[in-house]
Every structure is written in C-alpha cells, then in structure tokens.
C-alpha cells in the first residue's frame, strides 16, 4: 500500500470506472449520428448540416445517389454481399469528395453528399462526374464481379438575393427532395 492506503489496483479501478461511462457516452453519441453499417453520417446529421448551410446562404450543392439493384444483390448474393456493396460505395464516395463535404447514408440504398460553398456550376458538374466514376467502378462481391449502377441527382439552390429580415426558415427536406428528383 502507498502512504495513504491506496493500492495501485484500487486507483486503476477508480480510473477505469470514471472513464468507462464517458467512453460509452461517446459511443452512443457516435451511433446516434452515424450509420451503423457504413460509419457515414446519417440523415439527422445531414439535415442539420444542410439547414446550417442554407441559413448561412453559402451556395450549398446537394447530390443524391440511389443504387439500382441492391435488392437483386441481396436476393441473389445474400445480405452480406449487399452490406459489402453499401460499405464500399460509402468508402468510394468518401474518397471522391472535398474535405469540406459530407457524405451521408440516408437509409437503404440512398446516399447524399452535402457540398457547402458550391458556387460554380462547373464545380458541381466536375464533382458529380467524379462521384459517378468512383461509384460505378467494378467490385468483387464473393466470386461475382458487380458494377454498381447509381442514379444521381443534383441541386444547387440559388443564393438569397436581398432576403427580408423575416425570411422563412430554410427547408432542408425540400432541398433534399429537389436533389432526389433531379
């Protein structure tokens, strides 16, 4: 024992008991804001960031990607293969964006990419092409080579022009819907 009667094992246990709840809290916070399969941001985070970008009126671009044939992959190759497809698509999207962009899995086979500061149409088109190229490359699912077939959508709301002091709050759901329809 030490001078105060504390043994190293007691100190270690006390520290562990103090740290474990914080680690659990951080894990729960991560799970609440990220997709459990891909680790990407979830719909909640995406809509929160979209709302903030719309409020700042920074020329945000919103890309939407829907994967065709995920059900077919699940039915023919199994759900593990479908999960691997989703994880790989998320990884590829993450690798094709700018550091300021956010990739989110909205659910099922739907992904969205938030691009703040997307002021030029040329930049939006260039990024869309990069995303489609990244996602459309072949990948191996078990012994089957599969080529993902994404359906893209893109929207870039115009910046507000002399917005009145009591302008209505931006509607992120409408912006996301516009990207899905594009």
Sine and cosine of phi, psi and omega as CSV:
sin_phi,cos_phi,sin_psi,cos_psi,sin_omega,cos_omega
0.00,0.00,0.47,-0.88,0.05,-1.00
-0.99,0.14,-0.03,-1.00,-0.04,-1.00
-0.84,0.54,-0.58,0.82,-0.04,-1.00
-1.00,-0.06,0.09,1.00,0.03,-1.00
1.00,0.09,0.14,0.99,0.03,-1.00
-1.00,-0.01,0.77,-0.63,0.06,-1.00
-1.00,-0.05,0.49,-0.87,0.02,-1.00
-0.82,0.58,-0.61,0.80,0.00,-1.00
-0.90,0.44,-0.60,0.80,0.01,-1.00
-0.93,0.37,-0.67,0.75,0.01,-1.00
-0.90,0.43,-0.70,0.71,0.01,-1.00
-0.86,0.50,-0.70,0.71,0.00,-1.00
-0.91,0.42,-0.65,0.76,0.01,-1.00
-0.90,0.44,-0.67,0.75,0.02,-1.00
-0.90,0.43,-0.70,0.72,0.00,-1.00
-0.88,0.48,-0.69,0.72,0.01,-1.00
-0.90,0.43,-0.49,0.87,0.03,-1.00
-0.98,0.22,-0.56,0.83,-0.08,-1.00
-0.99,0.12,-0.63,0.78,-0.09,-1.00
-0.83,0.56,-0.71,0.71,0.01,-1.00
-0.89,0.46,-0.59,0.81,0.02,-1.00
-0.92,0.40,-0.66,0.75,0.02,-1.00
-0.90,0.43,-0.66,0.75,0.04,-1.00
-0.90,0.44,-0.67,0.75,0.03,-1.00
-0.88,0.48,-0.67,0.74,0.02,-1.00
-0.92,0.40,-0.62,0.78,0.05,-1.00
-0.90,0.45,-0.70,0.71,0.01,-1.00
-0.90,0.44,-0.64,0.77,0.04,-1.00
-0.89,0.46,-0.67,0.74,0.03,-1.00
-0.89,0.46,-0.72,0.69,-0.01,-1.00
-0.89,0.46,-0.54,0.84,-0.01,-1.00
-0.95,0.31,-0.35,0.94,-0.08,-1.00
-0.89,-0.46,0.04,1.00,-0.04,-1.00
-0.71,-0.71,0.49,-0.87,0.07,-1.00
-0.93,0.37,0.76,-0.66,-0.06,-1.00
-0.92,0.40,-0.43,0.90,-0.03,-1.00
-1.00,0.05,-0.79,0.62,-0.13,-0.99
-1.00,-0.06,-0.35,0.94,-0.08,-1.00
0.98,0.18,0.01,1.00,0.02,-1.00
-0.97,0.26,0.25,-0.97,0.12,-0.99
-0.84,0.54,0.46,-0.89,0.03,-1.00
-0.98,-0.20,-0.05,-1.00,-0.03,-1.00
-0.84,0.54,-0.65,0.76,-0.02,-1.00
-0.87,0.50,-0.75,0.66,0.01,-1.00
-0.90,0.43,-0.69,0.72,-0.02,-1.00
-0.86,0.51,-0.76,0.65,-0.02,-1.00
-0.91,0.41,-0.58,0.81,0.05,-1.00
-0.90,0.43,-0.70,0.72,0.01,-1.00
-0.94,0.35,-0.60,0.80,0.04,-1.00
-0.90,0.44,-0.70,0.71,0.03,-1.00
-0.86,0.51,-0.72,0.69,-0.01,-1.00
-0.88,0.47,-0.67,0.75,0.00,-1.00
-0.91,0.40,-0.63,0.78,0.02,-1.00
-0.92,0.38,-0.63,0.78,0.03,-1.00
-0.90,0.44,-0.66,0.75,0.01,-1.00
-0.96,0.28,-0.23,0.97,0.01,-1.00
0.80,0.60,0.82,0.57,-0.08,-1.00
-0.97,-0.24,0.38,0.93,0.05,-1.00
0.92,0.40,0.83,0.56,-0.08,-1.00
-0.99,0.17,0.70,-0.71,0.13,-0.99
-0.98,-0.19,0.60,-0.80,0.02,-1.00
-0.80,-0.60,0.88,-0.48,0.05,-1.00
-0.97,-0.25,0.56,-0.83,0.03,-1.00
-0.74,-0.67,0.74,-0.67,0.04,-1.00
-0.80,-0.60,0.79,-0.61,0.05,-1.00
-0.89,-0.46,0.82,-0.57,-0.01,-1.00
-0.99,0.11,0.81,-0.59,0.11,-0.99
-0.98,0.20,0.51,-0.86,0.17,-0.99
0.94,0.33,0.30,0.95,0.09,-1.00
-0.89,0.46,-0.63,0.77,0.02,-1.00
-0.88,0.48,-0.65,0.76,0.03,-1.00
-0.89,0.46,-0.68,0.73,0.05,-1.00
-0.87,0.49,-0.74,0.67,0.01,-1.00
-0.87,0.50,-0.68,0.73,-0.06,-1.00
-0.95,0.31,-0.57,0.82,-0.08,-1.00
-0.99,-0.11,-0.58,0.81,-0.07,-1.00
-0.95,-0.32,-0.19,0.98,0.01,-1.00
0.98,-0.20,0.35,-0.94,-0.05,-1.00
-0.93,0.37,-0.47,0.88,0.08,-1.00
-0.88,0.47,-0.65,0.76,0.04,-1.00
-0.92,0.40,-0.67,0.74,0.05,-1.00
-0.88,0.48,-0.65,0.76,0.04,-1.00
-0.90,0.43,-0.68,0.73,0.03,-1.00
-0.88,0.47,-0.62,0.78,0.05,-1.00
-0.87,0.49,-0.74,0.67,-0.01,-1.00
-0.89,0.46,-0.68,0.73,0.01,-1.00
-0.89,0.45,-0.68,0.73,-0.02,-1.00
-0.92,0.39,-0.66,0.75,0.04,-1.00
-0.88,0.48,-0.70,0.72,0.05,-1.00
-0.86,0.51,-0.68,0.73,0.02,-1.00
-0.89,0.46,-0.67,0.74,0.00,-1.00
-0.91,0.40,-0.66,0.75,0.04,-1.00
-0.88,0.47,-0.70,0.71,0.00,-1.00
-0.86,0.51,-0.59,0.81,-0.01,-1.00
-0.97,0.23,-0.23,0.97,-0.08,-1.00
-0.98,-0.22,-0.07,1.00,-0.08,-1.00
-0.99,-0.13,0.15,-0.99,0.08,-1.00
-0.99,0.14,0.33,-0.94,0.00,-1.00
-0.87,0.50,-0.43,0.90,-0.04,-1.00
-1.00,0.05,-0.14,0.99,-0.05,-1.00
-1.00,0.07,0.31,-0.95,0.03,-1.00
-0.79,-0.62,0.80,-0.60,0.11,-0.99
-0.98,-0.18,0.72,-0.69,0.04,-1.00
-0.75,-0.66,0.56,-0.83,0.19,-0.98
-0.99,-0.17,0.90,-0.44,-0.07,-1.00
-0.99,0.16,-0.35,0.94,-0.01,-1.00
0.63,-0.78,0.40,-0.92,0.03,-1.00
0.79,0.61,-0.85,-0.53,-0.02,-1.00
-0.95,-0.31,0.42,0.91,-0.07,-1.00
-0.95,-0.30,0.78,-0.62,0.06,-1.00
-0.84,-0.55,0.50,-0.86,0.07,-1.00
-0.70,-0.71,0.54,-0.84,0.01,-1.00
-0.80,-0.60,0.83,-0.56,0.01,-1.00
-0.98,-0.19,0.80,-0.60,-0.09,-1.00
-0.82,-0.58,1.00,0.04,0.03,-1.00
-0.92,0.39,0.51,-0.86,0.03,-1.00
0.96,0.27,0.35,0.94,-0.01,-1.00
-1.00,0.09,0.99,0.16,-0.11,-0.99
-1.00,-0.05,-0.36,0.93,-0.06,-1.00
-0.93,-0.37,0.72,-0.70,0.01,-1.00
-0.86,0.51,-0.61,0.79,-0.01,-1.00
-0.86,0.50,-0.64,0.77,0.03,-1.00
-0.90,0.43,-0.64,0.76,0.00,-1.00
-0.90,0.43,-0.69,0.72,0.00,-1.00
-0.91,0.41,-0.68,0.74,0.02,-1.00
-0.87,0.48,-0.70,0.72,0.01,-1.00
-0.92,0.39,-0.66,0.75,0.02,-1.00
-0.87,0.50,-0.68,0.73,0.02,-1.00
-0.90,0.43,-0.66,0.75,0.02,-1.00
-0.90,0.45,-0.66,0.75,0.02,-1.00
-0.90,0.44,-0.71,0.70,-0.02,-1.00
-0.91,0.43,-0.65,0.76,0.03,-1.00
-0.90,0.44,-0.70,0.72,-0.02,-1.00
-0.89,0.46,-0.71,0.71,-0.08,-1.00
-0.97,0.26,-0.55,0.84,-0.14,-0.99
-0.99,0.17,-0.07,1.00,0.00,-1.00
-0.94,0.35,0.51,-0.86,-0.03,-1.00
-0.91,0.42,0.46,-0.89,0.10,-1.00
-0.59,-0.81,0.41,-0.91,-0.06,-1.00
-0.99,-0.10,0.86,-0.52,0.08,-1.00
-0.91,-0.41,0.99,-0.13,-0.12,-0.99
0.94,0.34,-0.88,-0.47,0.04,-1.00
-0.96,-0.27,0.13,0.99,-0.05,-1.00
-0.96,-0.28,0.78,-0.63,0.12,-0.99
-1.00,0.10,0.83,-0.56,-0.04,-1.00
-0.85,-0.53,0.68,-0.74,0.05,-1.00
-0.93,-0.37,0.94,-0.33,-0.01,-1.00
-0.86,0.51,0.54,-0.84,-0.01,-1.00
-0.83,-0.56,1.00,0.04,-0.02,-1.00
-0.99,0.11,0.55,-0.84,0.15,-0.99
-0.95,-0.30,0.88,-0.47,-0.08,-1.00
-1.00,-0.09,0.35,-0.94,0.17,-0.98
-0.57,-0.82,0.49,-0.87,-0.04,-1.00
-0.56,-0.83,0.68,-0.73,0.15,-0.99
-0.61,-0.79,0.55,-0.84,0.07,-1.00
-0.66,-0.75,0.99,-0.15,-0.02,-1.00
-0.89,0.46,0.59,-0.81,0.03,-1.00
-0.93,0.36,0.52,-0.85,0.06,-1.00
-0.90,0.43,0.51,-0.86,0.01,-1.00
-0.91,0.42,0.62,-0.78,0.03,-1.00
-0.93,-0.37,0.92,-0.38,0.01,-1.00
0.72,0.70,0.85,0.53,-0.01,-1.00
-0.89,0.45,0.69,-0.72,0.03,-1.00
-0.90,0.43,0.37,-0.93,-0.05,-1.00
-0.85,0.53,-0.51,0.86,-0.02,-1.00
-0.94,-0.34,0.71,0.70,0.01,-1.00
-0.90,0.44,0.57,-0.82,0.02,-1.00
-0.89,0.45,0.49,-0.87,0.02,-1.00
-0.90,0.44,0.63,-0.78,0.03,-1.00
-0.88,0.48,0.53,-0.85,-0.01,-1.00
-0.94,-0.34,0.99,-0.14,-0.04,-1.00
-0.90,0.44,-0.53,0.85,0.01,-1.00
-0.90,0.44,-0.61,0.79,0.03,-1.00
-0.93,0.37,-0.63,0.78,0.04,-1.00
-0.90,0.44,-0.67,0.74,0.02,-1.00
-0.91,0.41,-0.65,0.76,0.03,-1.00
-0.89,0.46,-0.63,0.77,0.01,-1.00
-0.89,0.46,-0.63,0.78,0.03,-1.00
-0.92,0.39,-0.61,0.79,0.00,-1.00
-0.92,0.40,-0.53,0.85,-0.03,-1.00
-1.00,0.10,-0.32,0.95,-0.08,-1.00
-0.92,0.39,0.00,0.00,0.00,0.00
